[in-house]
Amino acid sequence: MSTLFQFHGSAILFDMDGTLVDSMAHDERQWTRWAARHGLDPQPILKISHGRRTDDIIREIAPLLATEEEFARFGEEELADREGIRAVAGAAALIRSLPQNSWALVTSAPTRLAQVRMECAGLPLPTVVVSADDVKHGKPDPEGVLLAARSLGVEPADCLVIEDTPAGIQAARAAGMAALGITTTYSCAELRSTYCVRDFTSVRAFHDGRLHVAVDELPQA
């Protein structure tokens, strides 16, 4: 079996929703409920909601609803709905193969929601978690991935970002990091990522002082 992608560096920066955790159905339920409550069409919201902070989406869709009270209610409803959250195939095995200081979570979710979803999916939290609570600017701004690299004590060029959204891939590129797309939410063409995987079953990693990542199979774009 040929190796079609390789990375040699120091750390992997994982997105959470759609990357490590399959929460698509949950997110669509939540945004559909929110849209119905305010008499809005959910479809335009669902087209832009993946991989972005809730506050940013509400500000874009309905600026008059962008209040702290509205953000808080949305967050409480997200935490309460835990049905159907599970790990993406191969995610648990890949994480188990990584030293604790060689990976981080960079998510557009708030910290508490990230903790709940990783727990529901049966996945451990890394030492470094960068959430929506930790940055002023969400993806595609590179602030989150750069903060994760600094927190791990590694250079941006030594990081591999794994993401399921165009905004996440853009953030990686803006930070000068390698990127690997995962096609759980968008196609490889939509992600505009040179390399993509369907899930983590074809991804191998080992550490010998440096982190080595290889992909044996790639999906069709």
C-alpha positions in Angstrom: 0.0 0.0 0.0 1.5 3.3 -1.0 1.8 6.3 1.3 0.1 9.2 -0.3 0.6 11.9 2.4 3.4 12.4 5.0 4.0 14.9 7.7 7.1 15.2 9.9 7.0 17.7 12.7 6.1 18.3 16.3 2.3 18.4 16.7 -1.2 17.8 15.4 -3.8 20.5 16.0 -7.2 18.9 15.7 -10.5 20.6 15.1 -13.3 19.0 17.1 -16.8 19.0 15.5 -16.7 17.1 12.2 -13.1 16.2 12.8 -12.7 14.2 15.9 -16.4 14.2 16.9 -19.4 13.5 14.7 -21.9 16.1 15.9 -23.5 17.0 12.6 -27.0 15.9 13.5 -26.8 17.7 16.8 -25.7 21.0 15.3 -28.4 20.9 12.6 -31.0 20.2 15.3 -29.8 23.1 17.4 -29.7 25.6 14.6 -33.0 24.5 13.2 -34.6 24.9 16.6 -33.0 28.4 17.0 -34.2 29.5 13.5 -37.7 28.3 14.2 -37.9 30.2 17.5 -37.1 33.4 15.6 -39.0 32.8 12.4 -35.9 32.3 10.3 -35.1 29.9 7.4 -32.5 27.5 8.8 -31.0 26.6 5.4 -28.8 29.7 5.0 -27.6 29.3 8.6 -26.7 25.6 8.0 -24.6 26.6 5.0 -22.3 28.8 7.0 -22.5 27.3 10.5 -19.8 24.6 10.3 -16.5 25.4 11.9 -17.4 28.8 13.1 -18.3 30.3 16.5 -21.9 30.6 17.4 -21.6 34.3 18.3 -20.1 35.1 14.9 -22.9 33.2 13.1 -25.7 34.9 15.0 -24.1 38.3 14.4 -24.0 37.6 10.7 -27.5 36.1 10.3 -29.4 38.3 12.7 -27.5 41.2 14.2 -30.4 42.3 16.3 -30.4 39.0 18.1 -26.7 39.1 18.9 -27.0 39.7 22.7 -25.3 38.0 25.6 -28.6 36.6 26.7 -29.2 35.0 23.3 -25.7 33.5 23.2 -26.1 32.1 26.7 -29.5 30.5 25.9 -28.0 28.9 22.8 -25.1 27.6 24.7 -27.3 26.1 27.4 -29.4 24.3 24.8 -26.3 22.9 23.1 -25.1 21.5 26.4 -28.4 19.9 27.2 -28.7 18.0 23.9 -26.2 15.1 23.9 -27.9 12.7 21.6 -26.0 11.0 18.8 -22.6 12.5 19.5 -19.9 10.0 18.7 -16.2 9.7 17.6 -15.2 9.8 14.0 -14.0 6.4 12.9 -10.3 5.9 13.8 -10.1 9.0 16.0 -9.7 7.2 19.3 -6.9 4.9 18.0 -5.0 7.8 16.4 -5.1 9.8 19.6 -3.9 6.9 21.6 -0.8 6.7 19.4 0.1 10.3 20.2 2.2 11.5 23.2 0.2 13.9 25.4 2.3 16.9 24.5 2.1 16.3 20.7 -1.5 17.2 20.0 -4.0 19.9 20.8 -7.7 20.7 20.3 -8.6 24.0 18.5 -12.3 24.3 18.4 -14.9 27.0 17.6 -17.0 25.6 20.5 -16.9 27.0 24.0 -14.7 25.2 26.5 -17.6 23.5 28.4 -19.2 22.3 25.2 -15.9 20.9 24.0 -15.5 19.0 27.3 -19.0 17.5 27.0 -18.7 16.5 23.4 -15.3 14.9 23.8 -16.7 13.0 26.8 -19.8 11.9 24.9 -17.6 10.7 22.1 -15.4 8.7 24.5 -12.3 10.8 23.6 -9.7 12.2 26.1 -9.0 15.9 26.3 -5.4 17.0 25.5 -3.4 19.2 27.8 -3.9 22.1 25.4 -7.4 23.1 24.4 -8.1 26.3 22.5 -11.8 27.1 22.4 -14.0 30.0 21.4 -13.5 31.4 24.9 -9.8 31.8 24.3 -9.7 33.9 21.1 -10.9 37.2 19.9 -11.1 36.1 16.3 -12.6 32.8 15.2 -11.6 30.7 12.1 -10.6 31.5 9.4 -8.4 33.8 11.4 -5.3 31.9 12.5 -5.4 33.1 16.1 -6.6 29.8 17.5 -4.0 27.5 15.9 -1.2 30.0 16.6 -2.2 30.1 20.3 -2.2 26.3 20.3 1.3 26.1 18.8 2.6 28.6 21.4 1.0 26.7 24.2 2.6 23.4 23.1 5.9 25.2 22.7 6.3 24.4 19.0 6.8 26.4 15.8 3.8 26.9 13.4 5.8 25.3 10.6 6.1 22.1 12.7 2.3 21.7 13.1 -0.2 19.7 11.1 -3.8 21.0 11.3 -6.6 18.5 10.6 -9.9 20.2 9.7 -13.3 19.5 8.2 -14.2 23.0 7.0 -12.8 25.6 4.6 -12.5 28.1 7.4 -10.3 25.7 9.3 -8.1 25.0 6.3 -7.8 28.7 5.6 -6.7 29.3 9.2 -4.0 26.6 8.9 -2.6 28.2 5.7 -2.7 31.7 7.2 -0.6 30.4 10.1 1.9 28.7 7.8 1.0 25.2 8.9 0.5 22.0 7.0 -3.2 21.0 6.5 -5.0 17.7 6.1 -8.7 17.9 5.3 -11.3 15.4 6.5 -14.4 15.0 4.3 -17.0 14.5 6.9 -18.7 17.8 6.1 -17.3 19.1 2.8 -15.7 17.5 -0.2 -12.0 17.8 -0.8 -12.7 20.2 -3.6 -14.9 22.4 -1.3 -12.2 22.3 1.4 -9.6 23.4 -1.1 -7.1 21.1 0.6 -4.4 19.3 -1.3 -4.8 16.2 0.8 -8.0 14.7 2.4 -9.1 11.6 4.3 -12.6 10.2 4.8 -11.9 9.4 8.5 -8.9 8.4 10.5 -8.8 4.7 9.7 -6.1 5.3 7.1 -4.0 7.7 9.2 -0.9 6.4 11.0 1.3 8.2 13.5 4.4 7.4 15.5 6.8 9.5 17.6 10.6 9.0 17.8 11.4 12.5 19.1 9.7 13.9 16.1 6.1 13.2 15.1 5.5 11.3 11.9 2.1 11.1 10.3 1.2 9.1 7.1 -2.0 8.5 5.1 -2.3 5.3 3.1 -5.5 6.0 1.3 -7.2 9.1 0.0 -10.9 9.5 -1.1 -11.9 10.8 -4.4 -12.5 14.5 -4.4 
